[in-house]
Amino acid sequence: MLRYVTTNPGKVREAESYLADGSVSQLDFDYAEIQADELAPIAARGARDAYREAGEPVLVDDAGLFVEALDGFPGPYSSYVEDTLGIDRVWEIVHDLEDRRAAFRCTLAYCDGAGFAASPDAVDRGDRVAAAAAGPGGGTDDGGEDDEGGGGEGRAESLPVKLFEGYVPGRVVAPRGDGGFGYDPIFEHDGETFAEMDTERKNAVSHRGRALEKFAEWYADR
């Protein structure tokens, strides 16, 4: 059973539309979210922590709104910015910008305790928690290469994480629509905000849906 780590059952339903019936279930696990300038290390760390907790294959996602004229802000800090400022304030910040182009990005991180064959999709092999626990020279990836450049026997096991990315371009607009969640009302793609789209339409074009499509294709042969 694949466990999708989230408190949002809507994400699980979206995943179910790409995966075989009954193959995925929700796991409500509050992993520590590290601070980083990119989505991948945040999702990878969450997947490792969740796998250690569940002992089953897990899927973790991290997503954000990246505004081009703001050097990608709020990006990985999107959830914090939404909670502290709110999407109306974000719209006010972007409103006077000449260029309001933006993108929703999502990184899915999968971990099942085993290694992965080479493929075009990225694999994060750096387990900072295991390396720190092992002390100087600790930590290796699944291929036996040094995690942080250290060497020697007795190094802590690191957990490789498979990464899948989804991206959808658009622009920031004044809030419209009653559906969705988060930044959906201020993100317009192809003439509609995500909050104006029905669930089927949004899932078909969303950043998370595109990442899930890649993951499902790969996972079918796992």
mmCIF file of the C-alpha atoms, coordinates in Angstrom:
data_MODEL
# 
_entry.id   MODEL 
# 
loop_
_atom_site.group_PDB 
_atom_site.id 
_atom_site.type_symbol 
_atom_site.label_atom_id 
_atom_site.label_alt_id 
_atom_site.label_comp_id 
_atom_site.label_asym_id 
_atom_site.label_entity_id 
_atom_site.label_seq_id 
_atom_site.pdbx_PDB_ins_code 
_atom_site.Cartn_x 
_atom_site.Cartn_y 
_atom_site.Cartn_z 
_atom_site.occupancy 
_atom_site.B_iso_or_equiv 
_atom_site.pdbx_formal_charge 
_atom_site.auth_seq_id 
_atom_site.auth_comp_id 
_atom_site.auth_asym_id 
_atom_site.auth_atom_id 
_atom_site.pdbx_PDB_model_num 
ATOM 1   C CA . MET A 1 1   ? 0.000   0.000  0.000   1.00 0.00 ? 1   MET A CA 1 
ATOM 2   C CA . LEU A 1 2   ? 1.271   3.452  -0.951  1.00 0.00 ? 2   LEU A CA 1 
ATOM 3   C CA . ARG A 1 3   ? 0.766   6.056  1.771   1.00 0.00 ? 3   ARG A CA 1 
ATOM 4   C CA . TYR A 1 4   ? 0.246   9.660  0.628   1.00 0.00 ? 4   TYR A CA 1 
ATOM 5   C CA . VAL A 1 5   ? 1.460   11.906 3.443   1.00 0.00 ? 5   VAL A CA 1 
ATOM 6   C CA . THR A 1 6   ? -0.995  14.784 3.713   1.00 0.00 ? 6   THR A CA 1 
ATOM 7   C CA . THR A 1 7   ? -3.724  16.271 5.856   1.00 0.00 ? 7   THR A CA 1 
ATOM 8   C CA . ASN A 1 8   ? -5.701  17.139 2.711   1.00 0.00 ? 8   ASN A CA 1 
ATOM 9   C CA . PRO A 1 9   ? -7.935  14.263 1.517   1.00 0.00 ? 9   PRO A CA 1 
ATOM 10  C CA . GLY A 1 10  ? -8.370  16.107 -1.783  1.00 0.00 ? 10  GLY A CA 1 
ATOM 11  C CA . LYS A 1 11  ? -4.750  15.329 -2.663  1.00 0.00 ? 11  LYS A CA 1 
ATOM 12  C CA . VAL A 1 12  ? -5.392  11.640 -2.069  1.00 0.00 ? 12  VAL A CA 1 
ATOM 13  C CA . ARG A 1 13  ? -8.446  11.713 -4.333  1.00 0.00 ? 13  ARG A CA 1 
ATOM 14  C CA . GLU A 1 14  ? -6.355  13.387 -7.011  1.00 0.00 ? 14  GLU A CA 1 
ATOM 15  C CA . ALA A 1 15  ? -3.696  10.687 -6.656  1.00 0.00 ? 15  ALA A CA 1 
ATOM 16  C CA . GLU A 1 16  ? -6.375  7.978  -6.875  1.00 0.00 ? 16  GLU A CA 1 
ATOM 17  C CA . SER A 1 17  ? -7.360  9.279  -10.302 1.00 0.00 ? 17  SER A CA 1 
ATOM 18  C CA . TYR A 1 18  ? -3.875  8.372  -11.583 1.00 0.00 ? 18  TYR A CA 1 
ATOM 19  C CA . LEU A 1 19  ? -3.209  5.159  -9.641  1.00 0.00 ? 19  LEU A CA 1 
ATOM 20  C CA . ALA A 1 20  ? -4.882  1.760  -9.464  1.00 0.00 ? 20  ALA A CA 1 
ATOM 21  C CA . ASP A 1 21  ? -7.987  1.532  -7.274  1.00 0.00 ? 21  ASP A CA 1 
ATOM 22  C CA . GLY A 1 22  ? -7.174  0.844  -3.652  1.00 0.00 ? 22  GLY A CA 1 
ATOM 23  C CA . SER A 1 23  ? -3.430  1.301  -4.100  1.00 0.00 ? 23  SER A CA 1 
ATOM 24  C CA . VAL A 1 24  ? -3.073  4.555  -2.143  1.00 0.00 ? 24  VAL A CA 1 
ATOM 25  C CA . SER A 1 25  ? -4.273  5.750  1.247   1.00 0.00 ? 25  SER A CA 1 
ATOM 26  C CA . GLN A 1 26  ? -3.800  8.861  3.358   1.00 0.00 ? 26  GLN A CA 1 
ATOM 27  C CA . LEU A 1 27  ? -1.160  9.111  6.090   1.00 0.00 ? 27  LEU A CA 1 
ATOM 28  C CA . ASP A 1 28  ? -1.523  12.031 8.486   1.00 0.00 ? 28  ASP A CA 1 
ATOM 29  C CA . PHE A 1 29  ? 2.060   12.454 9.678   1.00 0.00 ? 29  PHE A CA 1 
ATOM 30  C CA . ASP A 1 30  ? 3.463   15.795 10.787  1.00 0.00 ? 30  ASP A CA 1 
ATOM 31  C CA . TYR A 1 31  ? 7.063   15.643 9.567   1.00 0.00 ? 31  TYR A CA 1 
ATOM 32  C CA . ALA A 1 32  ? 9.500   18.467 10.256  1.00 0.00 ? 32  ALA A CA 1 
ATOM 33  C CA . GLU A 1 33  ? 9.671   20.774 7.235   1.00 0.00 ? 33  GLU A CA 1 
ATOM 34  C CA . ILE A 1 34  ? 13.158  22.085 6.623   1.00 0.00 ? 34  ILE A CA 1 
ATOM 35  C CA . GLN A 1 35  ? 13.868  25.534 5.224   1.00 0.00 ? 35  GLN A CA 1 
ATOM 36  C CA . ALA A 1 36  ? 15.250  25.513 1.683   1.00 0.00 ? 36  ALA A CA 1 
ATOM 37  C CA . ASP A 1 37  ? 15.209  27.654 -1.447  1.00 0.00 ? 37  ASP A CA 1 
ATOM 38  C CA . GLU A 1 38  ? 13.976  24.736 -3.582  1.00 0.00 ? 38  GLU A CA 1 
ATOM 39  C CA . LEU A 1 39  ? 11.103  22.264 -3.280  1.00 0.00 ? 39  LEU A CA 1 
ATOM 40  C CA . ALA A 1 40  ? 13.080  19.055 -3.850  1.00 0.00 ? 40  ALA A CA 1 
ATOM 41  C CA . PRO A 1 41  ? 15.107  18.888 -0.604  1.00 0.00 ? 41  PRO A CA 1 
ATOM 42  C CA . ILE A 1 42  ? 12.007  19.732 1.448   1.00 0.00 ? 42  ILE A CA 1 
ATOM 43  C CA . ALA A 1 43  ? 9.953   16.956 -0.133  1.00 0.00 ? 43  ALA A CA 1 
ATOM 44  C CA . ALA A 1 44  ? 12.857  14.479 0.022   1.00 0.00 ? 44  ALA A CA 1 
ATOM 45  C CA . ARG A 1 45  ? 13.434  15.076 3.731   1.00 0.00 ? 45  ARG A CA 1 
ATOM 46  C CA . GLY A 1 46  ? 9.716   14.673 4.388   1.00 0.00 ? 46  GLY A CA 1 
ATOM 47  C CA . ALA A 1 47  ? 9.616   11.398 2.461   1.00 0.00 ? 47  ALA A CA 1 
ATOM 48  C CA . ARG A 1 48  ? 12.531  9.973  4.440   1.00 0.00 ? 48  ARG A CA 1 
ATOM 49  C CA . ASP A 1 49  ? 10.987  10.954 7.769   1.00 0.00 ? 49  ASP A CA 1 
ATOM 50  C CA . ALA A 1 50  ? 7.607   9.548  6.739   1.00 0.00 ? 50  ALA A CA 1 
ATOM 51  C CA . TYR A 1 51  ? 9.095   6.259  5.566   1.00 0.00 ? 51  TYR A CA 1 
ATOM 52  C CA . ARG A 1 52  ? 10.933  5.858  8.862   1.00 0.00 ? 52  ARG A CA 1 
ATOM 53  C CA . GLU A 1 53  ? 7.638   6.462  10.661  1.00 0.00 ? 53  GLU A CA 1 
ATOM 54  C CA . ALA A 1 54  ? 5.376   4.279  8.495   1.00 0.00 ? 54  ALA A CA 1 
ATOM 55  C CA . GLY A 1 55  ? 7.702   1.520  7.343   1.00 0.00 ? 55  GLY A CA 1 
ATOM 56  C CA . GLU A 1 56  ? 5.738   1.470  4.058   1.00 0.00 ? 56  GLU A CA 1 
ATOM 57  C CA . PRO A 1 57  ? 6.178   3.135  0.658   1.00 0.00 ? 57  PRO A CA 1 
ATOM 58  C CA . VAL A 1 58  ? 5.347   6.825  1.022   1.00 0.00 ? 58  VAL A CA 1 
ATOM 59  C CA . LEU A 1 59  ? 4.677   9.774  -1.250  1.00 0.00 ? 59  LEU A CA 1 
ATOM 60  C CA . VAL A 1 60  ? 5.207   13.356 -0.089  1.00 0.00 ? 60  VAL A CA 1 
ATOM 61  C CA . ASP A 1 61  ? 4.648   16.522 -2.083  1.00 0.00 ? 61  ASP A CA 1 
ATOM 62  C CA . ASP A 1 62  ? 5.813   20.071 -1.729  1.00 0.00 ? 62  ASP A CA 1 
ATOM 63  C CA . ALA A 1 63  ? 4.424   22.800 -3.937  1.00 0.00 ? 63  ALA A CA 1 
ATOM 64  C CA . GLY A 1 64  ? 4.510   26.542 -4.328  1.00 0.00 ? 64  GLY A CA 1 
ATOM 65  C CA . LEU A 1 65  ? 3.644   29.608 -6.363  1.00 0.00 ? 65  LEU A CA 1 
ATOM 66  C CA . PHE A 1 66  ? 6.690   31.116 -8.084  1.00 0.00 ? 66  PHE A CA 1 
ATOM 67  C CA . VAL A 1 67  ? 6.330   34.730 -9.261  1.00 0.00 ? 67  VAL A CA 1 
ATOM 68  C CA . GLU A 1 68  ? 8.953   35.553 -11.894 1.00 0.00 ? 68  GLU A CA 1 
ATOM 69  C CA . ALA A 1 69  ? 9.320   39.273 -11.124 1.00 0.00 ? 69  ALA A CA 1 
ATOM 70  C CA . LEU A 1 70  ? 9.837   38.452 -7.436  1.00 0.00 ? 70  LEU A CA 1 
ATOM 71  C CA . ASP A 1 71  ? 12.688  36.018 -8.144  1.00 0.00 ? 71  ASP A CA 1 
ATOM 72  C CA . GLY A 1 72  ? 10.356  33.092 -7.532  1.00 0.00 ? 72  GLY A CA 1 
ATOM 73  C CA . PHE A 1 73  ? 8.893   34.344 -4.249  1.00 0.00 ? 73  PHE A CA 1 
ATOM 74  C CA . PRO A 1 74  ? 6.959   32.985 -2.387  1.00 0.00 ? 74  PRO A CA 1 
ATOM 75  C CA . GLY A 1 75  ? 8.099   29.627 -3.865  1.00 0.00 ? 75  GLY A CA 1 
ATOM 76  C CA . PRO A 1 76  ? 8.978   27.105 -1.137  1.00 0.00 ? 76  PRO A CA 1 
ATOM 77  C CA . TYR A 1 77  ? 7.647   29.559 1.454   1.00 0.00 ? 77  TYR A CA 1 
ATOM 78  C CA . SER A 1 78  ? 4.192   29.680 -0.123  1.00 0.00 ? 78  SER A CA 1 
ATOM 79  C CA . SER A 1 79  ? 2.386   27.938 2.727   1.00 0.00 ? 79  SER A CA 1 
ATOM 80  C CA . TYR A 1 80  ? 3.920   30.221 5.346   1.00 0.00 ? 80  TYR A CA 1 
ATOM 81  C CA . VAL A 1 81  ? 3.178   33.336 3.286   1.00 0.00 ? 81  VAL A CA 1 
ATOM 82  C CA . GLU A 1 82  ? -0.425  32.220 2.757   1.00 0.00 ? 82  GLU A CA 1 
ATOM 83  C CA . ASP A 1 83  ? -0.874  31.636 6.488   1.00 0.00 ? 83  ASP A CA 1 
ATOM 84  C CA . THR A 1 84  ? 0.735   34.913 7.554   1.00 0.00 ? 84  THR A CA 1 
ATOM 85  C CA . LEU A 1 85  ? -0.152  37.366 4.767   1.00 0.00 ? 85  LEU A CA 1 
ATOM 86  C CA . GLY A 1 86  ? -3.047  35.721 2.940   1.00 0.00 ? 86  GLY A CA 1 
ATOM 87  C CA . ILE A 1 87  ? -3.580  35.554 -0.807  1.00 0.00 ? 87  ILE A CA 1 
ATOM 88  C CA . ASP A 1 88  ? -5.251  38.985 -0.977  1.00 0.00 ? 88  ASP A CA 1 
ATOM 89  C CA . ARG A 1 89  ? -2.063  40.580 0.346   1.00 0.00 ? 89  ARG A CA 1 
ATOM 90  C CA . VAL A 1 90  ? 0.018   38.600 -2.161  1.00 0.00 ? 90  VAL A CA 1 
ATOM 91  C CA . TRP A 1 91  ? -2.191  39.969 -4.937  1.00 0.00 ? 91  TRP A CA 1 
ATOM 92  C CA . GLU A 1 92  ? -1.643  43.509 -3.617  1.00 0.00 ? 92  GLU A CA 1 
ATOM 93  C CA . ILE A 1 93  ? 2.124   42.984 -3.707  1.00 0.00 ? 93  ILE A CA 1 
ATOM 94  C CA . VAL A 1 94  ? 2.035   41.706 -7.298  1.00 0.00 ? 94  VAL A CA 1 
ATOM 95  C CA . HIS A 1 95  ? -0.712  44.049 -8.534  1.00 0.00 ? 95  HIS A CA 1 
ATOM 96  C CA . ASP A 1 96  ? 1.564   46.918 -9.574  1.00 0.00 ? 96  ASP A CA 1 
ATOM 97  C CA . LEU A 1 97  ? 4.189   44.759 -11.239 1.00 0.00 ? 97  LEU A CA 1 
ATOM 98  C CA . GLU A 1 98  ? 4.453   45.142 -15.003 1.00 0.00 ? 98  GLU A CA 1 
ATOM 99  C CA . ASP A 1 99  ? 5.176   41.427 -15.332 1.00 0.00 ? 99  ASP A CA 1 
ATOM 100 C CA . ARG A 1 100 ? 2.811   39.201 -13.326 1.00 0.00 ? 100 ARG A CA 1 
ATOM 101 C CA . ARG A 1 101 ? 3.868   35.907 -14.880 1.00 0.00 ? 101 ARG A CA 1 
ATOM 102 C CA . ALA A 1 102 ? 4.055   33.040 -12.410 1.00 0.00 ? 102 ALA A CA 1 
ATOM 103 C CA . ALA A 1 103 ? 4.068   29.275 -12.217 1.00 0.00 ? 103 ALA A CA 1 
ATOM 104 C CA . PHE A 1 104 ? 2.793   26.625 -9.890  1.00 0.00 ? 104 PHE A CA 1 
ATOM 105 C CA . ARG A 1 105 ? 5.450   23.978 -9.238  1.00 0.00 ? 105 ARG A CA 1 
ATOM 106 C CA . CYS A 1 106 ? 5.170   20.664 -7.427  1.00 0.00 ? 106 CYS A CA 1 
ATOM 107 C CA . THR A 1 107 ? 7.754   18.082 -6.439  1.00 0.00 ? 107 THR A CA 1 
ATOM 108 C CA . LEU A 1 108 ? 6.630   14.592 -5.470  1.00 0.00 ? 108 LEU A CA 1 
ATOM 109 C CA . ALA A 1 109 ? 9.062   12.533 -3.396  1.00 0.00 ? 109 ALA A CA 1 
ATOM 110 C CA . TYR A 1 110 ? 8.759   8.742  -3.191  1.00 0.00 ? 110 TYR A CA 1 
ATOM 111 C CA . CYS A 1 111 ? 10.612  6.532  -0.720  1.00 0.00 ? 111 CYS A CA 1 
ATOM 112 C CA . ASP A 1 112 ? 10.273  2.805  -0.060  1.00 0.00 ? 112 ASP A CA 1 
ATOM 113 C CA . GLY A 1 113 ? 13.630  2.071  1.548   1.00 0.00 ? 113 GLY A CA 1 
ATOM 114 C CA . ALA A 1 114 ? 15.151  0.622  -1.623  1.00 0.00 ? 114 ALA A CA 1 
ATOM 115 C CA . GLY A 1 115 ? 17.345  2.022  -4.376  1.00 0.00 ? 115 GLY A CA 1 
ATOM 116 C CA . PHE A 1 116 ? 16.365  3.055  -7.881  1.00 0.00 ? 116 PHE A CA 1 
ATOM 117 C CA . ALA A 1 117 ? 17.612  2.220  -11.338 1.00 0.00 ? 117 ALA A CA 1 
ATOM 118 C CA . ALA A 1 118 ? 18.937  5.106  -13.388 1.00 0.00 ? 118 ALA A CA 1 
ATOM 119 C CA . SER A 1 119 ? 16.278  7.086  -15.255 1.00 0.00 ? 119 SER A CA 1 
ATOM 120 C CA . PRO A 1 120 ? 15.625  10.642 -16.432 1.00 0.00 ? 120 PRO A CA 1 
ATOM 121 C CA . ASP A 1 121 ? 13.813  11.441 -13.167 1.00 0.00 ? 121 ASP A CA 1 
ATOM 122 C CA . ALA A 1 122 ? 15.969  12.828 -10.381 1.00 0.00 ? 122 ALA A CA 1 
ATOM 123 C CA . VAL A 1 123 ? 16.993  10.832 -7.308  1.00 0.00 ? 123 VAL A CA 1 
ATOM 124 C CA . ASP A 1 124 ? 17.959  12.579 -4.079  1.00 0.00 ? 124 ASP A CA 1 
ATOM 125 C CA . ARG A 1 125 ? 20.528  10.424 -2.294  1.00 0.00 ? 125 ARG A CA 1 
ATOM 126 C CA . GLY A 1 126 ? 21.719  12.893 0.320   1.00 0.00 ? 126 GLY A CA 1 
ATOM 127 C CA . ASP A 1 127 ? 20.367  11.907 3.730   1.00 0.00 ? 127 ASP A CA 1 
ATOM 128 C CA . ARG A 1 128 ? 21.518  14.681 6.034   1.00 0.00 ? 128 ARG A CA 1 
ATOM 129 C CA . VAL A 1 129 ? 19.873  13.124 9.109   1.00 0.00 ? 129 VAL A CA 1 
ATOM 130 C CA . ALA A 1 130 ? 21.664  9.790  8.670   1.00 0.00 ? 130 ALA A CA 1 
ATOM 131 C CA . ALA A 1 131 ? 24.935  11.545 7.860   1.00 0.00 ? 131 ALA A CA 1 
ATOM 132 C CA . ALA A 1 132 ? 24.719  13.690 10.992  1.00 0.00 ? 132 ALA A CA 1 
ATOM 133 C CA . ALA A 1 133 ? 23.898  10.662 13.135  1.00 0.00 ? 133 ALA A CA 1 
ATOM 134 C CA . ALA A 1 134 ? 26.935  8.820  11.777  1.00 0.00 ? 134 ALA A CA 1 
ATOM 135 C CA . GLY A 1 135 ? 29.291  11.676 12.570  1.00 0.00 ? 135 GLY A CA 1 
ATOM 136 C CA . PRO A 1 136 ? 32.245  12.800 10.425  1.00 0.00 ? 136 PRO A CA 1 
ATOM 137 C CA . GLY A 1 137 ? 32.567  10.750 7.246   1.00 0.00 ? 137 GLY A CA 1 
ATOM 138 C CA . GLY A 1 138 ? 29.098  9.241  7.665   1.00 0.00 ? 138 GLY A CA 1 
ATOM 139 C CA . GLY A 1 139 ? 26.379  8.466  5.143   1.00 0.00 ? 139 GLY A CA 1 
ATOM 140 C CA . THR A 1 140 ? 26.303  6.665  1.815   1.00 0.00 ? 140 THR A CA 1 
ATOM 141 C CA . ASP A 1 141 ? 23.768  6.433  -0.942  1.00 0.00 ? 141 ASP A CA 1 
ATOM 142 C CA . ASP A 1 142 ? 22.284  3.244  -2.308  1.00 0.00 ? 142 ASP A CA 1 
ATOM 143 C CA . GLY A 1 143 ? 25.044  2.980  -4.901  1.00 0.00 ? 143 GLY A CA 1 
ATOM 144 C CA . GLY A 1 144 ? 27.844  3.089  -2.337  1.00 0.00 ? 144 GLY A CA 1 
ATOM 145 C CA . GLU A 1 145 ? 29.015  6.586  -3.251  1.00 0.00 ? 145 GLU A CA 1 
ATOM 146 C CA . ASP A 1 146 ? 29.827  9.016  -0.463  1.00 0.00 ? 146 ASP A CA 1 
ATOM 147 C CA . ASP A 1 147 ? 26.871  11.155 0.567   1.00 0.00 ? 147 ASP A CA 1 
ATOM 148 C CA . GLU A 1 148 ? 28.856  14.171 1.735   1.00 0.00 ? 148 GLU A CA 1 
ATOM 149 C CA . GLY A 1 149 ? 32.284  13.182 0.513   1.00 0.00 ? 149 GLY A CA 1 
ATOM 150 C CA . GLY A 1 150 ? 33.162  11.084 3.582   1.00 0.00 ? 150 GLY A CA 1 
ATOM 151 C CA . GLY A 1 151 ? 34.422  7.536  3.675   1.00 0.00 ? 151 GLY A CA 1 
ATOM 152 C CA . GLY A 1 152 ? 34.958  4.552  5.915   1.00 0.00 ? 152 GLY A CA 1 
ATOM 153 C CA . GLU A 1 153 ? 32.845  1.687  7.148   1.00 0.00 ? 153 GLU A CA 1 
ATOM 154 C CA . GLY A 1 154 ? 29.981  1.890  9.643   1.00 0.00 ? 154 GLY A CA 1 
ATOM 155 C CA . ARG A 1 155 ? 28.349  4.828  7.900   1.00 0.00 ? 155 ARG A CA 1 
ATOM 156 C CA . ALA A 1 156 ? 24.647  5.355  8.539   1.00 0.00 ? 156 ALA A CA 1 
ATOM 157 C CA . GLU A 1 157 ? 22.240  4.078  5.906   1.00 0.00 ? 157 GLU A CA 1 
ATOM 158 C CA . SER A 1 158 ? 20.824  6.792  3.677   1.00 0.00 ? 158 SER A CA 1 
ATOM 159 C CA . LEU A 1 159 ? 17.447  6.483  2.032   1.00 0.00 ? 159 LEU A CA 1 
ATOM 160 C CA . PRO A 1 160 ? 17.317  7.357  -1.681  1.00 0.00 ? 160 PRO A CA 1 
ATOM 161 C CA . VAL A 1 161 ? 14.241  9.302  -2.752  1.00 0.00 ? 161 VAL A CA 1 
ATOM 162 C CA . LYS A 1 162 ? 12.774  9.400  -6.251  1.00 0.00 ? 162 LYS A CA 1 
ATOM 163 C CA . LEU A 1 163 ? 11.592  12.854 -7.371  1.00 0.00 ? 163 LEU A CA 1 
ATOM 164 C CA . PHE A 1 164 ? 8.912   13.806 -9.899  1.00 0.00 ? 164 PHE A CA 1 
ATOM 165 C CA . GLU A 1 165 ? 8.235   17.404 -10.884 1.00 0.00 ? 165 GLU A CA 1 
ATOM 166 C CA . GLY A 1 166 ? 5.165   19.131 -12.276 1.00 0.00 ? 166 GLY A CA 1 
ATOM 167 C CA . TYR A 1 167 ? 4.901   22.671 -13.642 1.00 0.00 ? 167 TYR A CA 1 
ATOM 168 C CA . VAL A 1 168 ? 2.088   24.836 -14.967 1.00 0.00 ? 168 VAL A CA 1 
ATOM 169 C CA . PRO A 1 169 ? 2.610   28.406 -16.237 1.00 0.00 ? 169 PRO A CA 1 
ATOM 170 C CA . GLY A 1 170 ? 0.194   31.267 -15.677 1.00 0.00 ? 170 GLY A CA 1 
ATOM 171 C CA . ARG A 1 171 ? -0.042  34.674 -14.093 1.00 0.00 ? 171 ARG A CA 1 
ATOM 172 C CA . VAL A 1 172 ? -1.222  36.299 -10.891 1.00 0.00 ? 172 VAL A CA 1 
ATOM 173 C CA . VAL A 1 173 ? -4.598  38.071 -11.141 1.00 0.00 ? 173 VAL A CA 1 
ATOM 174 C CA . ALA A 1 174 ? -7.210  39.589 -8.865  1.00 0.00 ? 174 ALA A CA 1 
ATOM 175 C CA . PRO A 1 175 ? -9.042  36.845 -6.902  1.00 0.00 ? 175 PRO A CA 1 
ATOM 176 C CA . ARG A 1 176 ? -11.752 35.053 -8.906  1.00 0.00 ? 176 ARG A CA 1 
ATOM 177 C CA . GLY A 1 177 ? -13.704 31.870 -8.322  1.00 0.00 ? 177 GLY A CA 1 
ATOM 178 C CA . ASP A 1 178 ? -15.052 29.926 -5.370  1.00 0.00 ? 178 ASP A CA 1 
ATOM 179 C CA . GLY A 1 179 ? -13.342 26.550 -5.806  1.00 0.00 ? 179 GLY A CA 1 
ATOM 180 C CA . GLY A 1 180 ? -9.948  25.099 -5.003  1.00 0.00 ? 180 GLY A CA 1 
ATOM 181 C CA . PHE A 1 181 ? -7.774  26.150 -2.107  1.00 0.00 ? 181 PHE A CA 1 
ATOM 182 C CA . GLY A 1 182 ? -4.647  28.157 -1.328  1.00 0.00 ? 182 GLY A CA 1 
ATOM 183 C CA . TYR A 1 183 ? -3.550  30.436 -4.161  1.00 0.00 ? 183 TYR A CA 1 
ATOM 184 C CA . ASP A 1 184 ? -6.068  29.027 -6.657  1.00 0.00 ? 184 ASP A CA 1 
ATOM 185 C CA . PRO A 1 185 ? -8.219  32.217 -6.779  1.00 0.00 ? 185 PRO A CA 1 
ATOM 186 C CA . ILE A 1 186 ? -5.270  34.408 -7.859  1.00 0.00 ? 186 ILE A CA 1 
ATOM 187 C CA . PHE A 1 187 ? -3.567  32.028 -10.293 1.00 0.00 ? 187 PHE A CA 1 
ATOM 188 C CA . GLU A 1 188 ? -4.822  32.189 -13.875 1.00 0.00 ? 188 GLU A CA 1 
ATOM 189 C CA . HIS A 1 189 ? -3.988  29.554 -16.483 1.00 0.00 ? 189 HIS A CA 1 
ATOM 190 C CA . ASP A 1 190 ? -5.354  29.664 -20.016 1.00 0.00 ? 190 ASP A CA 1 
ATOM 191 C CA . GLY A 1 191 ? -7.934  32.338 -19.166 1.00 0.00 ? 191 GLY A CA 1 
ATOM 192 C CA . GLU A 1 192 ? -9.289  30.740 -15.964 1.00 0.00 ? 192 GLU A CA 1 
ATOM 193 C CA . THR A 1 193 ? -8.153  30.819 -12.383 1.00 0.00 ? 193 THR A CA 1 
ATOM 194 C CA . PHE A 1 194 ? -7.725  27.447 -10.717 1.00 0.00 ? 194 PHE A CA 1 
ATOM 195 C CA . ALA A 1 195 ? -10.592 28.459 -8.415  1.00 0.00 ? 195 ALA A CA 1 
ATOM 196 C CA . GLU A 1 196 ? -12.890 28.855 -11.454 1.00 0.00 ? 196 GLU A CA 1 
ATOM 197 C CA . MET A 1 197 ? -12.111 25.376 -12.801 1.00 0.00 ? 197 MET A CA 1 
ATOM 198 C CA . ASP A 1 198 ? -14.066 22.286 -11.860 1.00 0.00 ? 198 ASP A CA 1 
ATOM 199 C CA . THR A 1 199 ? -12.096 19.535 -10.150 1.00 0.00 ? 199 THR A CA 1 
ATOM 200 C CA . GLU A 1 200 ? -11.652 17.423 -13.294 1.00 0.00 ? 200 GLU A CA 1 
ATOM 201 C CA . ARG A 1 201 ? -10.376 20.353 -15.359 1.00 0.00 ? 201 ARG A CA 1 
ATOM 202 C CA . LYS A 1 202 ? -8.009  21.556 -12.620 1.00 0.00 ? 202 LYS A CA 1 
ATOM 203 C CA . ASN A 1 203 ? -6.573  18.087 -12.009 1.00 0.00 ? 203 ASN A CA 1 
ATOM 204 C CA . ALA A 1 204 ? -5.928  17.680 -15.730 1.00 0.00 ? 204 ALA A CA 1 
ATOM 205 C CA . VAL A 1 205 ? -3.725  20.786 -15.941 1.00 0.00 ? 205 VAL A CA 1 
ATOM 206 C CA . SER A 1 206 ? -2.431  21.266 -12.397 1.00 0.00 ? 206 SER A CA 1 
ATOM 207 C CA . HIS A 1 207 ? 1.195   21.057 -11.351 1.00 0.00 ? 207 HIS A CA 1 
ATOM 208 C CA . ARG A 1 208 ? 0.382   18.256 -8.930  1.00 0.00 ? 208 ARG A CA 1 
ATOM 209 C CA . GLY A 1 209 ? -1.551  16.362 -11.585 1.00 0.00 ? 209 GLY A CA 1 
ATOM 210 C CA . ARG A 1 210 ? 1.360   16.576 -14.004 1.00 0.00 ? 210 ARG A CA 1 
ATOM 211 C CA . ALA A 1 211 ? 3.761   15.286 -11.354 1.00 0.00 ? 211 ALA A CA 1 
ATOM 212 C CA . LEU A 1 212 ? 1.334   12.509 -10.433 1.00 0.00 ? 212 LEU A CA 1 
ATOM 213 C CA . GLU A 1 213 ? 1.028   11.475 -14.073 1.00 0.00 ? 213 GLU A CA 1 
ATOM 214 C CA . LYS A 1 214 ? 4.816   11.027 -14.285 1.00 0.00 ? 214 LYS A CA 1 
ATOM 215 C CA . PHE A 1 215 ? 4.881   9.178  -10.991 1.00 0.00 ? 215 PHE A CA 1 
ATOM 216 C CA . ALA A 1 216 ? 2.012   6.841  -11.879 1.00 0.00 ? 216 ALA A CA 1 
ATOM 217 C CA . GLU A 1 217 ? 3.668   5.832  -15.149 1.00 0.00 ? 217 GLU A CA 1 
ATOM 218 C CA . TRP A 1 218 ? 6.887   4.980  -13.320 1.00 0.00 ? 218 TRP A CA 1 
ATOM 219 C CA . TYR A 1 219 ? 5.178   3.381  -10.297 1.00 0.00 ? 219 TYR A CA 1 
ATOM 220 C CA . ALA A 1 220 ? 3.218   0.955  -12.443 1.00 0.00 ? 220 ALA A CA 1 
ATOM 221 C CA . ASP A 1 221 ? 6.456   -0.965 -13.030 1.00 0.00 ? 221 ASP A CA 1 
ATOM 222 C CA . ARG A 1 222 ? 7.852   -0.570 -9.506  1.00 0.00 ? 222 ARG A CA 1 
# 
